Amino acid sequence: MPRSSLFTARTDFERHKDTYRQEIQKSISFIGQDLDFFTQVKVDCLLDLTRRHVGEPSRLKILDVGCGVGMTDRFLTPHFRKLYGLDLSPGVVRKAKQMNPRASYRHYGGRTFPYPSHSMDVTFAICVMHHVLPESLNRFAAELFRVTRKGGLVAVFEHNPLNPLTQIAVSRCDMDNDAILLRRREVEELLKEKGRVVEKRYILFTPFPVRLFRFLASFLGKFPIGAQYYVAAKK
């Protein structure tokens, strides 16, 4: 399948559409936690960011860029007025539609997102940027902001390359064969050029429920030891 000029050509997500979850679960099996645990942590972060920086999610439209088979959207759809998603692989998009019939998904060619400018309240990408060609990262970030309304939020979640367990998990995942992991400051610089960074934090310090370590997680968020991180910017 021809790949977009925004994405590297070594990973064909179409052939992973039926094993998407299993492959990710296998890559993190040594940690001893189910994939849903890690997904829920990021969902909680996104909901919290939305409420504090934009408003009540039930009134808002949100776009998942690089939605995959919709695993994250399964947790988000009940909270938002409307969830939209897009991905490069037609088969992956079909799987997402089956998993989340209340959401709206589209396949696209990989350059311009198929949504009008200023049409979304919140736009996010979870572990997508490390698949984008380095020379196309700036354009990708520009598209995230283009479809987001003034006063809306753009949030990027990524793997932390400074965490050794993250490096192991990425090396064990066939879908990450093309991954070029980005440090948090690199993502921050990309978003700074388009909007105002309002929050940046490392997350996932322990494979246990966050509520048991809420204070610790809040304190450690500034240190580059979490398995992943997020950078959020307002347009």
C-alpha positions in Angstrom: 0.0 0.0 0.0 1.4 3.4 -0.9 2.3 5.5 2.1 1.8 9.2 2.8 4.7 11.6 2.4 4.1 12.4 6.1 4.7 8.9 7.3 7.6 6.5 7.0 7.2 3.6 4.6 8.5 0.7 6.6 5.4 0.1 8.7 2.2 -0.9 6.9 -0.5 -0.7 9.6 -3.0 -2.2 7.2 -1.5 -5.7 7.8 -1.8 -5.2 11.5 -5.5 -4.2 11.6 -6.6 -7.6 13.0 -3.8 -8.0 15.5 -3.4 -4.3 16.6 -4.2 -4.8 20.3 -2.5 -8.2 20.6 0.8 -6.9 19.2 0.8 -3.9 21.6 -0.1 -6.1 24.5 2.7 -8.5 23.6 5.2 -5.7 23.5 4.4 -4.6 27.1 3.7 -8.0 28.6 6.9 -7.9 30.6 5.5 -5.0 32.6 2.6 -7.1 33.9 -0.3 -4.7 33.1 -3.1 -4.8 30.6 -3.1 -2.3 27.7 -6.3 -0.7 29.0 -4.5 0.5 32.1 -2.1 2.6 30.1 -4.9 3.8 27.8 -7.0 4.9 30.7 -4.2 6.9 32.2 -3.9 8.9 29.0 -7.6 9.3 28.7 -7.8 10.7 32.2 -5.0 13.1 31.4 -6.8 14.3 28.3 -10.1 14.7 30.1 -8.5 16.7 32.8 -6.6 18.9 30.3 -9.8 19.5 28.4 -11.8 20.5 31.5 -9.1 22.9 32.8 -8.2 24.5 29.5 -11.3 24.4 27.3 -14.5 23.4 29.0 -16.9 20.6 29.8 -16.2 17.7 27.4 -19.8 16.9 26.8 -20.1 20.2 24.9 -17.0 19.7 22.8 -15.9 18.1 19.5 -12.6 16.2 19.7 -10.4 14.8 16.9 -8.1 11.7 17.3 -5.3 12.0 14.7 -3.9 8.5 14.0 -6.7 6.8 15.8 -5.7 3.3 14.9 -8.5 0.8 15.7 -10.1 3.2 18.2 -8.8 1.7 21.4 -8.5 5.1 23.1 -11.7 6.4 21.6 -13.7 3.6 23.3 -13.0 5.4 26.6 -13.4 9.0 25.3 -16.6 8.8 23.2 -19.0 8.8 26.2 -17.5 12.0 27.5 -17.5 14.2 24.4 -20.3 15.8 22.3 -18.8 14.2 19.3 -15.6 12.3 18.6 -13.9 12.2 15.2 -10.9 10.1 14.1 -8.7 9.7 11.1 -6.0 7.2 10.0 -4.0 6.3 6.9 -5.1 2.7 6.7 -8.7 1.9 5.4 -8.9 -1.4 7.2 -7.8 0.1 10.5 -10.5 2.8 10.1 -13.1 0.1 9.4 -12.1 -1.6 12.7 -12.4 1.7 14.6 -15.9 2.2 13.2 -16.9 -1.3 14.4 -15.5 -0.6 17.8 -17.0 2.8 18.2 -20.2 3.2 16.2 -21.0 6.6 17.8 -17.8 8.2 16.6 -17.1 9.4 13.1 -14.0 8.1 11.3 -12.3 8.9 8.0 -9.5 7.5 6.0 -7.2 10.1 4.5 -4.1 10.4 2.3 -1.7 11.7 4.9 -1.1 15.3 4.1 -4.1 17.6 4.8 -6.6 16.4 7.4 -10.1 16.1 5.9 -11.7 18.6 8.2 -12.3 22.3 7.9 -10.1 24.8 9.6 -11.1 25.8 13.2 -13.7 22.9 13.3 -12.5 21.1 16.5 -12.4 22.1 20.1 -9.7 19.5 21.0 -7.2 17.8 18.7 -4.9 15.1 19.9 -2.3 12.5 18.7 -1.2 9.6 20.9 2.1 7.9 20.0 1.8 9.1 16.3 4.5 11.6 15.9 7.3 9.0 16.2 6.0 7.5 12.9 6.1 10.9 11.1 9.1 11.6 8.8 11.3 14.2 10.6 11.1 16.6 7.7 7.3 16.4 7.9 6.9 17.0 11.6 6.4 20.7 11.2 3.6 20.3 8.6 2.0 17.6 10.8 1.9 20.0 13.8 0.5 22.8 11.6 -2.4 20.5 10.6 -3.1 19.8 14.3 -3.5 23.5 14.9 -5.3 24.3 11.6 -8.3 22.1 12.4 -8.5 23.4 16.0 -10.5 26.5 16.8 -9.1 29.6 18.4 -9.0 28.9 22.2 -9.0 25.2 21.6 -6.4 22.6 22.7 -3.8 20.5 20.9 -2.4 17.6 22.9 0.4 15.3 21.9 1.3 12.2 23.8 4.6 10.4 23.1 6.9 7.7 24.3 9.8 8.9 26.5 13.0 7.8 24.8 14.9 8.4 28.1 13.0 5.6 29.8 14.7 2.2 29.4 11.5 0.2 29.8 9.9 2.3 27.0 12.9 1.5 24.8 12.3 -2.2 25.5 8.6 -2.0 24.7 9.2 -0.2 21.5 11.9 -2.7 20.4 9.4 -5.5 21.0 6.6 -4.0 18.8 6.6 -4.8 15.1 4.5 -1.7 14.4 7.2 0.5 15.8 10.0 -0.7 13.5 10.0 2.7 11.9 9.8 4.7 15.2 12.0 7.7 15.7 11.3 8.6 19.3 11.1 12.3 20.1 12.2 14.0 23.4 9.7 16.1 25.1 11.5 19.3 24.3 11.4 18.5 20.6 7.6 18.2 20.7 7.4 21.3 22.8 9.3 23.3 20.3 7.1 22.1 17.5 3.9 23.2 19.3 5.4 26.5 20.5 5.7 27.6 16.9 2.0 27.3 16.4 0.4 28.0 19.8 1.0 28.6 23.5 2.2 25.6 25.5 0.1 25.4 28.6 1.3 22.1 30.1 4.0 19.5 29.7 4.3 16.5 31.9 5.9 13.0 32.1 3.4 10.3 33.0 3.3 6.5 33.7 5.8 6.2 36.4 4.4 2.9 37.8 2.3 0.1 36.5 -0.2 0.6 39.3 -3.4 2.7 39.5 -2.6 6.5 39.6 -5.0 7.1 42.4 -2.7 5.2 44.7 0.2 7.4 43.8 -1.5 10.7 42.9 0.8 13.0 44.9 3.9 11.1 43.7 2.9 11.2 40.1 2.2 15.0 40.4 5.6 15.6 41.9 7.5 13.4 39.4 5.8 14.9 36.3 8.6 17.4 35.8 11.3 14.6 35.7 12.1 12.6 32.6 11.6 9.2 34.1 8.0 8.4 33.1 7.3 5.9 30.3 5.5 8.6 28.3 4.8 12.3 28.3 2.4 14.9 27.0 2.6 18.4 25.7 -0.5 20.5 25.5 -0.9 23.9 23.7 -3.7 26.3 23.2 -4.4 27.9 19.9 
